[in-house]
Amino acid sequence: MGRKDPSMANEGIKTLVSAYEQDKAEGKSRYWDGDELADITAHYAIDRRYAEAQEVINYGLRLHPHHTLLLIEQAYLYIDTSQLQAAQLIAETIADQTDAEVIMLKAEILLHMGLVDEAGRMLESLGEDDDMEIIISVCYLYMDMGYEELAYQWLKKGESRYAHSERYMAVMADYLLNSRQPDKGIEQFERLIDVDPYNSSYWMGLAKCRFLQDDYAATMEACDFALAANENEGEAYTYRAHCLSQLDNQEAAIVEYKRAIKHKGMLPEVGFFFIGNIHIIAERWEEAIQAFDEVILLTRQQSDNEQSSLLLADAYAQKAVVLTQLGDFDQAHELCDRARLIEPGETHFDLVEGSTYLADGKLAEAMALFFKALSNGKDTETYYTVASYLLEYGYVKEALPYFREIYAEDPAYKDVSEKIRLISIMLGQVNEFFFYNNLSPRPFGREAIIDFMNHPAYADEIAKAALKEILKRMS
């Protein structure tokens, strides 16, 4: 039930779409059944070929005015393109308001509008509480919309009757995964694999659970089994890429992200965003710009409303990071402004632009943006980002109070203890160094101090004198 059923990708639909496209190319005008045209529309929509989907709907409604499935597809297309009011209007024009697919459609619209209680009451009108098809449809709707607990309430309705049914077990496994219960999810997916060892979706469910446990080797192993069952399982390439990136094998990760894009395991713009960030880590600035430009282009193509895409805002910000490294400060500022138009009040963009000012030697302007970011909520991560930017661009004295603030809140946070000790050396504050070093679970010893003496970051006279004094006191 519902357009976004994975079975839409089967060979029958592909054959139908090919026949339709051939007729269109040859200028033929044969009769098409309304249900067939609805399936073709859904295929295009799932591939985000929205203009082509709309063209099929227009053609279909000329042949079959008021056709229920075509009107449902029109409404879903409006949902896909963030036109909720238009979707709602279409849904209300459908003749049979008691049709289960119409009720599901209207409930989804209500959930998109945040009217959760109203959606729940509508879904309760679907029929028998323990009907398998209804349970599955409602569960996936709630899970797709992020309401896992509501999905679980519906799952419980069918437990006594369907607990040993493979389809029910699969929904339960997906619920456990979506609700971030990987231990239980693994048990459930392994049971499903015992039933059907060649089901790639079960292997991918297992892989995702392993990924939640940060077990990257086991995740990739499960992905390999998924690919053995189905070489076009795009998500397997996606998760292999994520694992390789976490394991700092960034070049191999790029290869897998490109495979994921090719096999539709992730949206192309999302894949290029990950690739762009890898290029930033490797300081390949030109390649990073190319990747983020691809994200910007693809994202704009998918929406007439630029302000609807949070990914676009993040792409602007990441490109600004790269341009800052290349010294193109004016364009970096412009991109931060564009990002703010999409997400007003987002702290991250103030931090990025603040770093641009630091790179340009404009401390006062940078601090104004940092204070603005901190005023939105003095969380530890924001403090750490501000401190790290200041340290990166040589404002050592200015960075120290922020690192101290973090240490006061959480002494074990990231590498804050180490940063304070290193800054203390750079500023010649020997007593401060020993204070934090003695409190650290991993204190610096004589060998580390000797290594610092040979490091260019501690080559000035103040740092050298501090290191000599520290060695003397350690003797």
N, C-alpha and C positions, 0 to 999 in steps of 0.2 A: 504494500500500500504506500502510495506516495511517489513522487517523481524521482527523488534522489536515491532510488534503489540501485545497489551495485550491479544488479543483473542487467541494467540498461546497457552495459558494455558488451553484451553477448553477441555472438556472430550473426544471429538473426537480425538484430538492430542494425549492425554494420551493413548487412546486405540490403536492408531496406533503405538506409541512407544513401548507399551507392546508387541504387536504382533511381531514387529521387533526384540525385545530383546529375545523373546521366540524362534523365528526362529534361531537366532544366537546361543542361548544356545543349541538348539537341532541339530545344524549343517545343517539345511535346507537351500536350495538355491532357494526359490520360486521367481517368477518374482515380482519386485517392480517397481511401476510407478515412474518416475523422480520427479514429483511434490510431491508425498508422501515422498520420501527420502529427498527432500528439507525441508519439514515441520519437519521431524525428526531431521535433522541437526539443524534447527533453535531452536527446543526445547532443544537440548543439549547445544547449544551455549548460550541461555538465562540462563541456569543453570550453565554456565561456565565449562561445561564438554567438554573442547576443543579437547582433544585427541579423544574422542568418536565421536565428530562432524566431525573431520577430517577423521576418519575412514569411516563414512557414505558417506562423499563426495567422497572419493577415490573409494568406492564400486559403488556409483551411477554413477560416470563418466566412469567407466569401462562398465557399462550397457548402459549408455546414453551419449556418447561423445558429448561435446559441448552443453549440456542441459543448457538452459538459467538460470533457477532458481537455479540449482546446482552451476553454475559458480558465480551467484550473492551471494549465501551463502558462497562460497569459499572466495570471496572478503571481505564480512562482517567478516568472521572469521579472515582474515588477519588484518582487522581494529581492531577487538577485542584484538588481540595479538600484536598490535603496529607495524605492518609490512605494512606501508602505500604504499611503492613502489611496493611491491608484490601485494597489493590490486589493485593498479592502473593498473599494467600490466594485471591482470586477467580481469578487467573491459574493457580494450581495446580489448580483444580477443572475447568478446561476439558478436555474429553475428548481432543481431538487436540492433543497437545503438540508435534507436528511441523509444525503449520500455520505458515506463514511469518508471518502476522500475530500469532500467539501468541508466536512467538519474538521478534519486534520489540517486542511489549508487554513481555515479561519482561526483555529487554535494557534497555529504557527505565527500568523500575523499578530495575534494578541500577545504572544510571548515576545515577539520582536518589539512590541510597543510597551513591554514591561507589565502587562496586565495578566499576571500569573494566575490569580484566583479565577478570573473570568475564563481564561483558557482551560483551567482545570475543570470548571463546571461544564464547559462545552465538551471536553473529552469524556467526561462521565456519561454523556448522553450517547456514546457510541454503541452501546449494546451490552451483551453479556460480559461480566467482569473477568471471566476466565477464558474468553475466546483468544486463542493463540495469536491469530493475526493482529487483533487489536492490541494485545499486550506488547507484541514486538514493535508495532508501529509507534505506539505511544512512548515506549521506553526509548527508542532511538530518537524520537523527536525531542524528548526531554534531555537526553544526553547531548544531542547536537547543540542544544541551546544552553547547556551548562547547568542543568537542574538534575544532578545525579540522584539526590535524595528522593525527588518526586518520581524519577525513573524506578528507583528501588521499591517504592510503594506499589507501583504497578507490577513489578516483578513478583512481589510477594503474593499477588492475587493468583498467580498461576503455579506457585511452587508445589502445592500438594498434587496437582494434576499432571504437571509437565516436567518435574524435577529431573527425570532421566531422559527427556527428549533432547536430541542433539541440538535442535534449533534453540530451545530454551537455554540449554547449557551455554551456547554461544553468546546469547544476549547477556547472561549472567557474567560470563568471562569479560565481555566488553564493559559491563558496568564496573566490575572490580578494577579493570585497567583505568577507566575514566575517573573513578573515585580514588585513584592512587592507593590501591591496596595490592601492591605487586606480589607479595608472598602468596596470598589467596588466589590472585590472578594466575600465577604460574601453575598452581595445582590444577586450576580449572582448564587452562589451555593444554596442559599435558594430558588431561583426560580426553579432551577433544582430539588431540593428535593421535592418541591410542585408537580412537574410533576412525579417524580419517587422516592417515599420515601424509597424504599428498595434498592437503588443503593449505595453500600458501597463506591464507588469511589467519589460520590458527598459528602457524609459525611466526607470522608477523606480530600477532598478539603476544606471544611468548617473548619475542625480541623486545617489544616495547616495555614489557614488565621488567626484563633484565636491565634495560636501559635506565629505568627508574631507580634500580638498585645500584647504578653506576658500575655494573659488571659489563664492561665493554667487550671483552673477549667472548663472553657468552652471548651477548647481543649479536655480534657479528656472526657467530656460529649459527644462531637461529635464522638470521637473514640469509645465510648461505643455503640452509635447508629450504627456506621460502623460495629462493631463486631456482633451486633444483626442481621444485614443484611447478614453478611458473617463472620462466626467465624474464617475463615482462612485469614482474611485481615491483613497481616503481618505488614503493615505500622501503623496500629492502635496501635499495641504493641510498635512499635518504638517510636511513639509520646507520648504514655502514659509514657514510660520510660524517655524520655526527660523532660516531665513535672514533674514527681516525683523527678528527679534529681535536677531540678530548685527549687523545694519546699523542698529540703534537706531531702527527704525521700529516702536515697540512697539504703537501703536494698531492698525496694520495687522496686526501679529502676532496680537493678540487675536482679530481677525476670522477669521484663518486657523485658529487653534486651535479656535475654535467650529465652523468648517466641518469640521475634521478629526474632531472628536467626532461631529458629525452623520453623517458618511460613514464612521464606524468606522475611521478612519485611526490612531487611538490610543485607549487606554482613557479613558473620560470622567474618571476621577479623576486620571489623569496630565495630561490637558489642563488641568483646572482648577488643578492644581498649578503648571503653567507660567504660567497666567493670574494666579494669586495672586502669584507672584514678580514679574511685570511691574507689578502694582499696588503692590508694595512699592517698586520702583524709582521709581515716580511718586508715592510717598507718599500713595496713596489707601488709607488704612488701613481704612475700612469695607468698601470693595470687596474688599480683600485678605482680610478676615475672612470675607466671604461665600464667596469662592472656596475658602479652606481648610476652611471648614465643609462645603462640598460634597464636597471630597476625603474628609474624615473620614466623612461619611455614606455615600458610595458605597463606600468601602473596608470599612466595617463590614458593609454589606449583602452583600458578596461573601465574607465569611468569618465563621464562628462563633467563630473563635479570633483575637481582636484581636492577640495577641502574634505572629502569623505575618506581619504586614504591615510591611515596612520603610518603605513609602511612608506609612503611617499615622504612624509615628514621626516622619518628616520633616515631615509636615503639622502635627503637634503643635508641633514646634520652630519652624516658620515662623510659625505663629499666635502663638507666644510672643514672637517678634520683633516682631510687629505690636502685641500687647498691651503690650509694653514701651514702644513709642512712644506709646501712649495712656495710659500711667501705671497700667495695671492689673497691678501687679507680682505680687500674690498668685496670680492666675490664670495668669500667665506661668510662675511657679515650679511650679505644679501641672502644667501641660502638659509642662514639661521632665521632671518625675518620671514622667509617663505614657510619654514617649518612651523614657526609660531602662529602663522595664519591658520594652519591646519589644526594645531593643538595649542590653543592659547593657555598660558599658565604652566606649560610643561617645563619642569625644572631643568631637564637634561639640556635643552637648547641654550639656556643661560650659561650653563657650565661650559658647553662647547664654545660659545662665543667668547666667554671669559678667557678661555685658553688662547683664542685667536688674539685677543688684546695683549695677553702676556707675551706671545710670540712676537708681537709688534712693539714690545717694550712699553706698553701703556698700562702700568700697574693700577692706577686709580680707576680707569674704566673697567678693568677686569674685576677689581674688588667690588665695584658697585653691582656688577652682575652676580658675583658670588654671594654678596649679602642678600640680594633679591632671592636667589635660589634657596639660601638658608632660611629666609623668612617664611618660605612656604612649608617649612617643616624641618626641624633640625635633626634629621636622621643621620645615623652613623655613616652610611654610604655616601651621602652628600658631603659630609665633613671630609671623608677620606679622599673623595675625588678632588675637592678644592685643594687639600693639602698636597696631593700628588701632582696636580698641575703646577702649583707654586714651586715645588721642589724640582720638577722637570725643567722648568724654565729659569732656574737659578735663584729663585727668591727663597733662599734657605731659611733665613730668620723669620720671614712671614709664614712659612709653612709650619714651623715648630709648634706654635700654640694650638693649631688644629689637630696635629697628631697627639698632643698632650690631652686635648679634650676627648679624643677617641679612647685613649688609654684609660682615662678616668672612668669612662663608661664600660669599656670592655678590654681589659689588658691583653686578651688572647685574640683580638680582632686582626685578622690577616697578618701582615708583617709590621704592624704599627710599632711594636717594641723595638724591632730591628731598625726601623726608620729613625726613631728618636735617638737611638744610640749613635747611628751614623751621622745624623745632623749635629749631635753634641760634639763629635770629633771635629766636624767641619767648622763649628763655631768656637772651638777651643774650650768647651764647657766640660772639663774633666770630671768635676764632682757630679754633674748631671749624668754623664756617661755611666759612672759607677753606680749611681742610684738605680737607674733602669736596668743595667746589666746584672746587678745582684738580684733583682726581682724576676729576671727572665728565666723561663724554664730551659732556655737554650743560650746560656751566657757565652759571650766571646772570650776565648782564651788567648794566650800569648801568640799562638800560631796565627790566629785570625788577625790579630793586631799587626803582626809582622807583614802579613799579606797586604793589609791596608796601606802600609808604609810604601809599598811598591805600586800602588794604584794611582793613576793620574788624577782621580777625583780628590785625593788628599795630598796634593803636591804643594799647595801653598804653605807659607810659613806658619800660619795659625794651626792648621791641621797637623803639620809635621811636629810642632811643639807639643800639641795635645797627645799625639800618639807616643812620643818619647816619654812624656810624663806618665801615661797609662802603663807603658811597659815597665817603667821604674817602680810604680806602685804594685805591679803584679809580681815583681821579683821576690 
